[in-house]
Amino acid sequence: MTPLFGRRKRAVEPAVPTHRWVVVVPVKPSARAKTRLDVDGVGRVDLARAIALDTLTAATACELVAQVVVVTDDAALAREAAMIPALRFVPEGDARGLDAAVATGVSAIDPNARMPRAALLGDLPALRPADLADALRAAASVPRGVVPDAEGTGSTLVTANAGAEWASSFGDGSFARHVALGCTALPIPDASTLRRDVDTADQLDAARMLGLGPRTAALLPG
């Protein structure tokens, strides 16, 4: 006979809060972007803008992103992005590099570090929202994180949790610098679309194998 007293009820665990992130995307004006990206029959300016727009579309579609902040002085990009939801544009001002542009976006949207923040490169034309969500879930458990690019030397995403100081050091060899700054390398698979940034035609071909966003795909020959 089962006793009426003394039976222990299973404790109900509190729900784990879902982190929602502010994602800052620095985008150079297309006229001076992607200078190493040479594709026969495709205008570099148009291609650079299409890549940025596909990246922004994927970022805003990510379930863990509350706001995407685009730091740019590309007026044409802003016009073409008008139909993408959840975007906020912040002017870059004097061009002082990616880190200064990211810092401008972070300061504009969350100067007191009240929310989790991330910097995402704007040259991920194959990015899938689910891959970004996987990285942000992993980043929620560490003060600061970083995702390496496909080559393992650069960085495509840098994160800072609520209360953590912002710092970034993008550019050639940035992954090692971000780790030295205290970022934890996030366990993102090699095949993740988040790791495939594009600076060259060969890298664009690799991104194409993953599945390009519609704007970038529309510019390329079949």
TIVEXRO-150020 format. One record per residue (C-alpha): x, y, z; residue number from 1. Coordinates in Angstrom, 1 decimal, always signed. Layout:
BEGIN
c1  c2  c3  pos
X  Y  Z  NUM
...
//
This chain:
BEGIN
c1  c2  c3  pos
+0.0  +0.0  +0.0  1
+1.4  +3.4  -1.0  2
+1.8  +5.7  +2.0  3
-0.2  +8.9  +2.0  4
+2.4  +10.9  +3.8  5
+6.1  +11.2  +3.3  6
+5.9  +11.0  -0.5  7
+8.3  +13.7  -1.9  8
+7.0  +15.7  -4.8  9
+9.4  +16.3  -7.7  10
+10.6  +19.9  -7.5  11
+9.5  +22.1  -10.3  12
+12.6  +23.7  -11.8  13
+12.4  +27.3  -12.7  14
+12.3  +28.1  -16.4  15
+15.6  +29.2  -17.8  16
+15.3  +32.7  -19.1  17
+15.8  +33.1  -22.9  18
+18.5  +35.5  -23.8  19
+17.6  +37.9  -26.6  20
+20.4  +39.7  -28.2  21
+21.2  +43.1  -29.7  22
+23.3  +42.3  -32.8  23
+25.5  +45.0  -34.3  24
+26.5  +44.6  -37.9  25
+29.1  +47.0  -39.4  26
+28.7  +47.5  -43.1  27
+31.2  +49.5  -45.2  28
+29.7  +51.7  -48.0  29
+29.5  +49.3  -50.9  30
+31.8  +51.4  -53.1  31
+34.8  +50.6  -50.9  32
+33.7  +47.1  -49.7  33
+34.9  +43.7  -50.9  34
+37.8  +45.0  -52.9  35
+39.2  +41.4  -53.2  36
+35.9  +40.0  -54.5  37
+36.1  +39.8  -58.3  38
+33.4  +37.8  -60.0  39
+33.2  +37.8  -63.8  40
+30.1  +39.6  -65.1  41
+29.0  +40.8  -61.6  42
+29.4  +44.4  -60.3  43
+31.4  +44.4  -57.1  44
+29.3  +47.2  -55.5  45
+26.0  +45.4  -56.3  46
+27.5  +42.1  -55.0  47
+28.8  +43.6  -51.8  48
+25.4  +45.2  -51.1  49
+23.5  +42.0  -51.8  50
+25.7  +40.0  -49.4  51
+25.1  +42.6  -46.7  52
+21.4  +42.5  -47.2  53
+21.2  +38.7  -47.1  54
+23.2  +38.8  -43.9  55
+20.8  +41.3  -42.3  56
+17.7  +39.4  -43.4  57
+19.0  +36.2  -41.8  58
+20.0  +38.0  -38.6  59
+16.6  +39.7  -38.2  60
+14.9  +36.3  -38.7  61
+16.8  +34.7  -35.8  62
+14.5  +33.9  -32.9  63
+17.1  +35.1  -30.3  64
+17.7  +38.5  -31.9  65
+15.7  +41.4  -30.4  66
+17.3  +44.2  -32.5  67
+19.8  +44.4  -35.3  68
+21.8  +47.6  -35.4  69
+23.4  +48.4  -38.7  70
+26.4  +50.8  -38.6  71
+26.9  +52.3  -42.0  72
+27.0  +55.4  -44.1  73
+25.7  +53.5  -47.2  74
+22.4  +55.3  -48.0  75
+21.6  +52.9  -50.8  76
+21.8  +50.0  -48.4  77
+19.5  +51.7  -46.0  78
+16.9  +52.3  -48.8  79
+17.1  +48.7  -50.0  80
+16.8  +47.4  -46.4  81
+13.6  +49.3  -45.7  82
+11.5  +46.2  -45.9  83
+13.6  +44.2  -43.5  84
+12.0  +44.3  -40.0  85
+13.8  +45.0  -36.7  86
+16.6  +47.1  -38.2  87
+18.0  +50.2  -36.7  88
+20.5  +52.3  -38.6  89
+23.3  +54.2  -36.9  90
+25.7  +56.4  -39.0  91
+29.3  +55.4  -38.9  92
+30.8  +58.9  -39.2  93
+34.5  +59.0  -39.8  94
+35.7  +55.6  -41.0  95
+37.9  +54.3  -38.3  96
+37.6  +50.5  -38.9  97
+35.3  +47.7  -37.9  98
+36.0  +47.9  -34.2  99
+35.2  +51.6  -34.0  100
+32.0  +51.0  -36.0  101
+30.9  +48.2  -33.8  102
+31.6  +50.3  -30.7  103
+29.5  +53.1  -32.1  104
+26.6  +50.7  -32.6  105
+26.9  +49.2  -29.1  106
+27.0  +52.6  -27.5  107
+24.0  +53.8  -29.4  108
+21.7  +50.9  -28.4  109
+23.0  +49.7  -25.0  110
+25.6  +52.0  -23.4  111
+25.1  +50.5  -20.0  112
+25.5  +46.8  -21.0  113
+22.0  +45.9  -19.8  114
+21.4  +43.4  -22.6  115
+23.5  +40.6  -24.3  116
+25.3  +42.2  -27.3  117
+27.0  +40.7  -30.3  118
+28.9  +41.9  -33.3  119
+28.2  +40.0  -36.5  120
+30.2  +40.5  -39.7  121
+28.0  +41.7  -42.7  122
+29.6  +39.3  -45.2  123
+27.8  +36.0  -44.5  124
+25.6  +35.5  -47.6  125
+24.7  +31.9  -46.7  126
+23.8  +32.6  -43.1  127
+20.9  +30.7  -41.7  128
+19.0  +32.1  -38.7  129
+19.1  +28.7  -36.9  130
+22.9  +28.7  -37.1  131
+23.1  +32.2  -35.6  132
+20.6  +31.0  -32.9  133
+22.8  +28.1  -32.0  134
+25.8  +30.3  -31.5  135
+23.8  +32.8  -29.4  136
+22.5  +30.0  -27.2  137
+26.1  +28.9  -26.6  138
+27.2  +32.4  -25.9  139
+24.5  +32.8  -23.2  140
+26.6  +30.6  -20.9  141
+29.8  +32.6  -21.0  142
+30.7  +36.3  -20.3  143
+32.2  +36.8  -23.7  144
+32.4  +34.6  -26.8  145
+33.8  +34.3  -30.3  146
+33.1  +32.2  -33.4  147
+36.0  +31.6  -35.8  148
+35.6  +31.9  -39.5  149
+35.8  +28.8  -41.7  150
+39.6  +29.1  -42.0  151
+39.9  +29.3  -38.2  152
+42.0  +32.5  -38.1  153
+39.4  +35.3  -38.4  154
+36.1  +35.9  -36.4  155
+32.6  +36.2  -37.7  156
+30.7  +36.7  -34.3  157
+31.8  +38.3  -31.0  158
+29.6  +38.4  -28.0  159
+29.3  +40.0  -24.6  160
+26.7  +39.0  -22.1  161
+24.7  +41.5  -20.0  162
+27.1  +43.3  -17.7  163
+30.2  +42.3  -19.5  164
+32.5  +45.0  -21.0  165
+32.5  +45.2  -24.7  166
+35.7  +44.7  -26.6  167
+36.5  +43.5  -30.1  168
+39.6  +43.2  -32.4  169
+38.4  +42.3  -35.9  170
+40.7  +42.0  -38.9  171
+43.3  +39.5  -40.1  172
+44.2  +37.0  -37.3  173
+41.3  +38.2  -35.1  174
+40.4  +34.9  -33.6  175
+43.6  +34.6  -31.6  176
+43.3  +38.2  -30.5  177
+39.7  +37.7  -29.3  178
+40.7  +34.7  -27.3  179
+43.5  +36.7  -25.8  180
+41.0  +39.4  -24.9  181
+39.1  +36.8  -22.8  182
+36.5  +35.5  -25.3  183
+35.6  +31.9  -25.1  184
+35.7  +30.0  -28.4  185
+32.1  +28.8  -29.0  186
+31.6  +25.2  -30.1  187
+30.2  +25.9  -33.6  188
+30.6  +23.1  -36.2  189
+32.9  +23.6  -39.2  190
+29.9  +23.4  -41.5  191
+27.9  +26.2  -39.9  192
+26.9  +28.9  -42.3  193
+27.9  +31.4  -39.5  194
+31.5  +30.6  -40.2  195
+31.5  +31.2  -43.9  196
+32.3  +34.8  -44.5  197
+33.2  +36.0  -48.0  198
+36.1  +38.1  -49.2  199
+37.2  +36.3  -52.3  200
+35.6  +34.5  -55.3  201
+36.7  +31.1  -53.9  202
+35.0  +31.8  -50.6  203
+31.9  +32.9  -52.4  204
+31.9  +29.5  -54.2  205
+32.1  +27.8  -50.8  206
+29.2  +29.9  -49.5  207
+27.3  +29.0  -52.7  208
+27.6  +25.3  -51.8  209
+25.9  +26.0  -48.4  210
+23.1  +27.9  -50.1  211
+23.2  +31.6  -50.7  212
+20.6  +34.2  -49.7  213
+18.2  +35.3  -52.5  214
+19.8  +38.7  -53.3  215
+23.3  +37.3  -53.7  216
+22.1  +34.2  -55.6  217
+20.2  +36.4  -58.0  218
+23.3  +38.2  -59.1  219
+25.3  +35.2  -59.9  220
+25.1  +33.2  -63.2  221
+23.4  +29.9  -63.0  222
//
